[in-house]
Amino acid sequence: MTTGSTNTDMNPSGGSGLALYTKHDASGPGPEVILEDYSTASHELNLNGTYTADQAYPDFTVYAWSLGVTGAVHATVTCQGIPTPITMPTFPVVQAGSTTGALTMTLSEAPGSGLTVTPTATGLTFTPPTIAFGAGSSSQTFTVTANNGATPGAATISYALGGADAAQYVTPANSSLTVLGTISPPAYPALIQGSTSATLTMIASAPGNVSVTPSATGLTFAPSTLNFSSGATQSFTVTAASNAGPGAIAVSYALSGTSAAVYVAPSPGSITVNRPVPTVTSISPTSGPAAGGTSVTITGTDLTGATAVTFGATAAASYTVNSATQITAVSPANAAGTYDMTVTTAGGTSTTSAADQFTYIAAPTVTAISPAAGVEAGGTSVTLTGTGFSNATAVTFGATAAAGFTVNSATQITATTPAGAGRVDVRVTTGGGT
């Protein structure tokens, strides 16, 4: 494109003359030599009909000779072409670790041979890294990715031109793209009421003068505000109050600091707080008859809100929650043996241990006595045979306790008759009954 000329008139008084110059036509095979005359009235050469505004031309010089003076140069006219501008897109705001959609770079005039534009910026990746315009091409698309560690704020983009037609284009002025830093909270573990988490980590895409203050009802964060000016990784803990929740508790985040505007606040999240699992630390008594009906005091922790008390797999006949540390339960009937007692709440079921074991004792049986009779004055030694005699607590003849007895084994007791008359039943009493 020819924009004008500088005219050095060496012979102002000269008359008409000839001009010699070359014409560069993008549509033709190459430059051609032009020879034309000019009038006496004007020493200016009219080039408008030869060079058109929609083509790019290199600089050129016109030489004019006066016809009146042989060989005298009348004037030289140097014409200059305007380099063609390159239009950059409007760059969007991009979060660190994200990529823009397709962006378009355009030329007001297509190159005759080729042009390349290479953008560069710290923390940004361009795809393709060099935008190439072939002959006749006036627009190309590309994308920009903000790297994970890109510094939040305005990133300056500069450009370098290359290719056969680079001299015919204006290098674009620097552009600016705003990178937004990101802050990522951890995956929060479930907490128990009254407990504190292990050390957790919150990570920013890059350090900066920004602070994050998390908040949630019933939860305490330590420290309460995390500052990322000293590093991209910050550690903290979360403590659940004893009455927090239970259930999912919403967590929100607020940013502060001079760089807060170029960071994205974390999306709201949640932390699940559960009731504590109950524990059984002791029971009393630790045994009872297989027929059930024994009142058992359970001592432990976090027993409030108990929804079940079991002896083995069998539910208690009834139970009363006296406090967070005590329950009174009535044993159900069960086969003889030792069973774990468990308590269930919204927090879970107590873990079994030796401290929660309750033993069902079968009722003793008397299958034979020898001798079957004795003197009314008492003093007769009687051998009782049967089952379940271990830990016998009483032997009676009718309603009268034996004068004495010895448990020889689970199947034999030797008892001394008390004074009495008539036929009576001999009974043995153990923890399992009579």
C-alpha positions in Angstrom: 0.0 0.0 0.0 1.5 3.3 -1.0 0.9 6.1 1.4 2.8 9.0 0.0 6.1 10.2 -1.2 9.1 12.5 -0.4 9.9 14.6 -3.5 13.4 16.0 -4.0 13.2 18.3 -7.0 16.6 18.8 -8.5 15.6 20.9 -11.4 12.5 23.0 -10.6 12.6 24.9 -13.9 12.7 21.9 -16.1 9.8 21.1 -18.4 8.0 17.8 -19.1 9.9 14.5 -18.6 9.9 10.8 -18.2 9.6 8.6 -15.1 11.0 5.2 -14.7 10.0 2.8 -11.8 8.9 -0.8 -11.1 5.4 -2.0 -10.3 5.0 -4.8 -7.8 1.7 -6.5 -8.4 0.8 -9.3 -6.0 -1.4 -11.0 -8.7 1.3 -11.1 -11.3 4.4 -13.2 -11.8 6.8 -10.4 -10.6 7.7 -6.7 -10.9 7.5 -5.0 -14.2 9.3 -1.8 -15.4 7.0 1.2 -16.0 8.0 4.2 -18.1 5.6 7.2 -18.3 5.8 10.9 -19.0 4.6 13.8 -16.9 3.3 17.3 -17.8 5.1 20.6 -17.7 2.5 22.1 -15.4 3.3 19.8 -12.5 6.4 18.1 -11.4 4.3 15.5 -9.4 3.8 12.0 -10.6 0.3 10.5 -10.3 0.8 6.9 -9.1 -2.8 6.3 -7.9 -3.7 4.5 -11.0 -0.8 2.2 -10.8 -0.7 1.2 -7.0 -3.9 0.2 -5.4 -4.8 0.4 -1.7 -5.6 -3.3 -1.2 -2.1 -4.6 -1.9 1.1 -4.5 0.0 4.2 -3.2 -1.7 7.8 -2.8 -0.7 9.3 0.7 -0.7 10.4 2.0 -4.1 12.0 5.0 -5.7 10.8 6.9 -8.8 13.5 8.5 -11.0 12.4 11.3 -13.4 14.4 12.8 -16.2 13.8 16.2 -17.9 13.3 16.1 -21.6 14.6 19.6 -21.9 18.1 18.8 -20.6 19.6 15.6 -21.8 20.5 13.3 -18.9 19.5 15.8 -16.2 17.6 14.3 -13.4 14.5 16.4 -12.8 13.3 14.8 -9.6 13.4 11.7 -7.4 10.3 10.5 -5.5 10.6 7.9 -2.8 7.3 6.1 -2.0 6.9 4.1 1.2 4.5 1.3 1.9 2.6 1.0 5.3 3.3 -2.4 7.2 0.0 -4.3 7.6 -1.4 -4.5 11.1 -2.2 -7.8 12.9 -5.3 -7.9 15.1 -5.2 -9.8 18.4 -8.3 -11.3 20.1 -9.7 -10.0 23.3 -8.1 -12.4 25.8 -10.5 -13.8 28.5 -9.8 -14.3 32.2 -8.4 -17.8 32.7 -8.1 -19.9 35.9 -4.7 -21.5 36.6 -4.8 -25.0 35.1 -7.5 -24.1 32.6 -7.5 -23.5 28.8 -9.4 -20.9 26.8 -11.8 -21.6 24.0 -10.6 -21.1 20.4 -9.3 -17.5 19.9 -8.8 -15.8 16.5 -5.9 -13.8 15.2 -6.6 -11.8 12.0 -4.6 -9.9 9.3 -6.1 -6.9 7.5 -4.3 -8.2 4.4 -3.2 -11.8 3.6 0.5 -12.4 3.0 1.7 -13.2 -0.5 4.1 -15.9 0.7 3.8 -16.5 4.5 3.9 -15.0 8.0 4.3 -16.5 11.4 3.4 -15.0 14.8 5.0 -16.5 18.0 3.4 -15.3 21.2 5.2 -15.8 24.5 4.2 -15.1 28.2 5.4 -16.4 31.5 3.1 -19.1 32.9 1.1 -19.4 29.6 1.2 -22.1 27.0 0.0 -21.3 23.4 -1.4 -24.0 21.1 0.0 -24.0 18.5 3.1 -22.3 19.9 3.5 -20.5 16.5 0.6 -19.3 14.5 1.3 -19.7 10.8 -0.5 -17.7 8.0 0.0 -19.3 4.6 -0.3 -17.3 1.3 -3.8 -15.9 1.1 -4.6 -16.7 4.7 -5.9 -13.9 6.9 -7.1 -15.6 10.1 -5.9 -18.4 12.4 -7.2 -19.8 15.7 -5.3 -20.8 18.8 -5.8 -21.5 22.5 -4.1 -20.4 25.7 -3.5 -22.5 28.8 -2.7 -21.0 32.1 -0.2 -23.3 33.7 -1.0 -24.7 37.2 1.7 -22.6 38.8 1.1 -19.4 36.8 1.4 -16.3 38.9 -2.1 -14.9 39.5 -2.7 -11.5 37.9 -2.0 -9.9 34.5 0.3 -11.9 32.3 2.1 -9.9 29.6 2.1 -11.4 26.1 4.7 -10.4 23.6 5.0 -11.4 19.9 7.7 -12.2 17.4 7.1 -12.2 13.6 8.7 -14.6 11.1 8.3 -15.8 7.6 9.0 -14.4 4.1 6.5 -11.5 4.5 7.3 -10.5 8.1 8.7 -7.1 7.1 5.4 -6.1 5.6 3.6 -6.5 9.0 3.5 -4.5 12.2 4.6 -6.5 15.3 1.5 -6.4 17.6 1.9 -4.4 20.8 2.0 -6.5 24.0 -1.3 -7.9 25.2 -2.4 -8.8 28.6 -4.3 -11.9 29.9 -5.5 -12.2 33.5 -4.7 -15.4 35.3 -6.9 -16.3 38.4 -5.2 -18.4 41.1 -7.1 -21.3 42.6 -7.2 -22.6 46.1 -8.0 -26.3 46.7 -9.3 -27.5 50.1 -8.5 -31.1 51.1 -10.9 -34.1 51.0 -12.3 -33.7 54.5 -12.5 -36.9 56.6 -15.6 -37.6 58.7 -15.2 -36.4 62.3 -16.6 -37.7 65.6 -18.3 -35.2 67.9 -15.6 -33.8 70.2 -12.7 -35.0 68.1 -9.9 -33.2 66.1 -8.8 -34.2 62.6 -5.3 -35.2 61.7 -3.3 -32.4 60.0 -4.9 -31.4 56.7 -3.5 -29.4 53.7 -5.0 -26.6 51.6 -3.1 -25.9 48.4 -3.0 -22.7 46.2 -2.0 -22.9 42.6 0.7 -20.3 43.4 1.7 -18.3 46.5 0.4 -14.8 46.8 -0.8 -12.2 49.3 -4.2 -13.9 49.8 -5.7 -15.5 52.9 -8.5 -18.0 53.2 -10.9 -18.1 56.2 -13.0 -21.3 56.4 -16.1 -21.3 58.5 -18.7 -23.9 59.6 -21.2 -24.2 62.5 -19.9 -26.3 65.3 -16.4 -26.6 63.7 -13.2 -24.9 64.7 -10.3 -24.5 62.2 -6.8 -24.0 63.5 -5.4 -21.7 62.5 -8.6 -19.8 61.7 -7.1 -18.1 58.7 -4.6 -19.6 56.2 -2.2 -17.1 54.6 -0.5 -18.1 51.3 2.0 -15.3 51.1 4.8 -17.6 52.3 4.0 -20.7 50.3 1.4 -22.5 48.2 0.7 -25.2 50.8 -0.8 -24.5 54.2 -1.6 -27.0 57.0 -4.5 -26.9 59.5 -6.8 -29.0 61.7 -10.5 -29.1 62.3 -12.2 -29.8 65.6 -15.8 -30.8 65.9 -17.6 -29.6 69.0 -19.2 -32.2 71.2 -22.7 -31.0 70.0 -21.7 -30.5 66.4 -24.1 -32.0 63.8 -24.6 -34.8 63.5 -24.6 -35.0 59.8 -23.0 -33.0 56.9 -22.0 -29.5 58.0 -21.6 -26.9 55.3 -18.1 -25.2 55.0 -17.7 -21.8 53.3 -14.6 -19.8 52.5 -13.8 -16.1 52.4 -10.8 -14.5 50.7 -8.8 -11.5 51.9 -5.5 -9.8 51.2 -4.3 -7.5 48.5 -4.2 -10.2 45.9 -7.6 -11.7 46.8 -9.2 -10.3 43.6 -7.0 -12.5 41.4 -7.8 -15.7 43.2 -11.0 -17.8 43.0 -12.5 -18.7 46.4 -13.0 -22.5 46.9 -16.5 -23.8 46.3 -18.5 -24.5 49.4 -18.0 -28.0 50.8 -19.1 -30.0 53.8 -17.6 -32.1 56.6 -19.6 -35.0 58.0 -19.7 -35.2 61.8 -20.9 -38.4 63.5 -21.9 -39.2 67.0 -19.2 -41.2 68.9 -19.4 -44.9 69.0 -20.6 -46.1 72.4 -18.3 -48.1 74.6 -19.0 -50.7 77.4 -16.4 -50.7 80.1 -18.0 -52.9 82.7 -21.2 -54.8 83.6 -22.6 -55.9 86.9 -23.5 -58.6 87.7 -21.6 -60.6 85.1 -23.9 -63.7 85.2 -27.5 -64.7 85.6 -29.9 -67.5 85.0 -30.6 -68.8 81.5 -34.3 -68.0 82.2 -33.4 -64.3 82.1 -34.8 -61.5 84.3 -31.4 -60.4 85.7 -31.1 -56.6 86.1 -27.6 -55.7 84.7 -26.0 -52.3 85.1 -23.9 -51.3 82.1 -21.2 -48.7 82.5 -19.5 -47.0 79.6 -19.3 -43.9 77.5 -21.5 -42.1 74.9 -24.5 -44.2 75.8 -27.0 -41.4 75.4 -29.6 -42.1 72.7 -29.1 -45.8 72.8 -31.4 -47.6 70.4 -30.6 -51.1 71.3 -29.0 -53.3 74.0 -28.3 -56.9 73.2 -27.1 -60.0 75.1 -25.3 -61.8 72.3 -27.8 -61.7 69.4 -30.8 -61.4 71.7 -32.3 -58.0 72.5 -32.6 -57.1 76.2 -36.0 -57.7 77.7 -35.9 -54.0 78.5 -33.4 -51.2 79.3 -33.3 -47.7 80.7 -30.6 -45.1 79.7 -29.7 -43.5 83.1 -27.0 -41.2 81.7 -24.3 -40.9 79.1 -22.3 -43.4 81.1 -24.9 -45.9 82.5 -27.7 -48.1 81.3 -29.8 -50.6 83.3 -30.9 -53.6 81.2 -32.9 -56.7 82.0 -31.5 -59.9 80.6 -33.6 -62.0 78.2 -33.8 -65.8 78.3 -30.9 -67.4 76.6 -29.1 -70.7 76.3 -26.4 -71.3 78.9 -23.1 -69.7 77.9 -21.1 -66.5 77.8 -22.3 -63.6 75.6 -21.1 -60.1 74.7 -23.4 -57.3 75.7 -23.5 -54.4 73.2 -25.1 -51.0 73.0 -26.1 -49.3 69.8 -26.6 -45.6 69.2 -26.6 -43.3 66.2 -22.8 -43.4 66.4 -22.7 -47.2 65.9 -22.4 -50.3 68.0 -20.0 -50.8 70.9 -16.9 -52.9 70.2 -17.0 -56.2 72.1 -14.4 -57.0 74.8 -14.0 -59.2 77.9 -15.4 -56.3 79.9 -18.9 -56.7 78.4 -19.3 -60.5 78.8 -22.4 -61.9 80.6 -22.6 -65.5 81.4 -26.0 -67.4 81.4 -26.1 -70.2 83.9 -28.4 -73.2 83.4 -30.6 -74.1 86.4 -29.3 -77.0 88.3 -31.0 -80.4 88.3 -31.1 -83.1 91.0 -31.4 -86.6 89.5 -30.7 -88.7 92.6 -30.0 -88.7 96.3 -28.5 -91.3 98.5 -29.6 -92.2 101.1 -33.2 -91.2 100.6 -34.0 -91.2 104.3 -32.4 -90.2 107.6 -33.2 -89.6 111.3 -35.5 -86.7 112.3 -32.7 -85.3 114.4 -30.7 -84.6 111.3 -27.0 -85.1 110.7 -27.4 -87.6 107.9 -24.8 -87.2 105.1 -26.6 -87.2 101.8 -25.0 -87.4 98.3 -26.8 -85.4 95.6 -26.3 -86.3 91.9 -27.4 -84.0 89.1 -26.2 -81.2 86.8 -25.2 -77.5 87.1 -24.0 -77.8 90.7 -20.9 -75.6 90.2 -21.0 -72.4 92.4 -24.0 -73.7 94.3 -25.1 -71.1 96.8 -27.7 -73.2 98.8 -29.0 -76.7 99.4 -32.4 -77.0 101.1 -34.4 -79.9 102.5 -37.9 -78.6 102.1 -37.8 -75.1 103.4 -34.8 -75.7 105.7 -31.3 -75.2 104.6 -28.9 -78.0 104.9 -26.8 -78.1 108.0 -23.8 -77.9 105.6 -22.8 -78.9 102.0 -19.8 -79.4 99.8 -19.8 -79.1 96.1 -17.7 -82.0 94.9 -18.2 -81.3 91.2 -20.6 -79.9 88.7 -22.6 -83.2 89.1 -22.2 -84.0 92.8 -22.8 -82.4 96.2 -22.5 -83.8 99.7 -25.0 -82.2 102.1 -25.8 -82.8 105.8 -29.5 -83.0 106.7 -31.0 -80.5 109.2 -33.5 -81.6 111.8 -37.0 -82.4 110.4 -39.8 -84.8 109.8 -41.7 -86.2 106.9 -40.9 -86.4 103.1 -39.4 -83.2 101.7 -37.8 -82.1 98.3 -34.1 -81.6 98.2 -33.1 -78.6 96.1 -29.9 -76.9 94.9 -29.6 -73.2 94.2 -26.9 -71.7 91.9 -26.6 -68.5 89.8 -28.7 -70.3 87.2 -31.7 -70.8 89.6 -33.0 -73.5 91.9 
